[in-house]
Each structure stands twice: as structure tokens, then as C-alpha cells.
């Protein structure tokens, strides 16, 4: 834990999957980090900190997406999202789906679509969605891609 960047993002997901009072994943993570002495209270605090960090990250990602949605002023938008945190975290997607509507014009609707294959296939997905949405309504649809934490409109 004294080494910068040694706490991987996957640890957040793993630790947050532990049920309250049970720390199977936290125990494994702490052992991987060569931490041998810790209490249940330490595990409680670790889980709490992981929850704070991941919730903040989801709120920041939501704010970025909401800003784009408000600026493009489209009524229906499909957003392709790529990244292991979004894909593997137990609550990240849910937090974003709950937060974005609070930050955008209530008339704007959006759909988050998981793009699991990286930028190449994610770009192809975006192009396919763009073609489909143009058929539905050229003036009512837009596409936004989040790739590795960066937003591409």
C-alpha cells in the first residue's frame, strides 16, 4: 500500500462485492498487497473507502456525459461505453444510470450501451448505431463514445 498505483481498479470491484461483515475478497486483496495484519474494522473502512472512490468516479463520468447531452440538445442519444470499471464494477453502471437523469434536461433520453471490444470494435458499434439512429430520426439522435475514460462525441 506504500507503493504508488499499487491498488488496482479491479480491487474496488472485488472489495465492493463482499457482503457486509464478510470480507472474502478484501482478505484476498490485502494478501496480494502483502498486508498480513489487519482487523475486521480495517476491512470495514477499506470497503467504505472503495465505495466512496467508485461512487465519485461514477458521478464524475456521469457529469461529463450529462454535459455533452445538455450541449448537443438531442432528445434521444445512444452512448457506447468501454472500460473495465464500467463493465466489471457491481454498481458503476447503475450509479451512472441514476445520476445522469438528475443532471440533464428531463426531455432528453439516453441509453448506455456496453462496448466490450476496445476502440476498433467500439468505433464500429458507434458507426452501426449511427446508421440505425439516422434511419429512426436524423435530428433526434446522437452518439457519444466513452473509451478508456475519455469521451468522444
Secondary structure, DSSP 8 states (H G I E B T S, - for coil): --STT-S-HHHHHHHHTS-TT--HHHHHHHHHTT-----HHHHHHHHHHHHHHHHHHHHHHHHHHHHHHHHHT-SEEEEEEE-HHHHH-SSHHHHHHHHHHHHS-TT-EEEEEE--SHHHHHHHHHHHHHHHHHHH-TTTEEEEEEETTEEE-
